[in-house]
Amino acid sequence: MTIWEEDIPVHVVALPPRIHSLISKNDEGDVAIFINEALSLEMKRACLEHELAHFRRGDLDYGAASSADRIERKRHEAAV
């Protein structure tokens, strides 16, 4: 299933259990969010908000040199 949020396609798809969601930007600059279909509706909504927060803060602009783990760590340290 695909929905749109803030002009971003949101795909609810099968993902490995340890991956709840992710946001991706391709070479053309198009952004998409992927959410694990196995999650509860409440978790899906929380994951959508989490990924949209990354988009709004410009986390995708760090580029390929910055890993998702590093971005997550940096953002969560700033929140403390």
Order of alpha helices (4+ residues) and beta strands (2+ residues): beta-beta-beta-beta-alpha-alpha
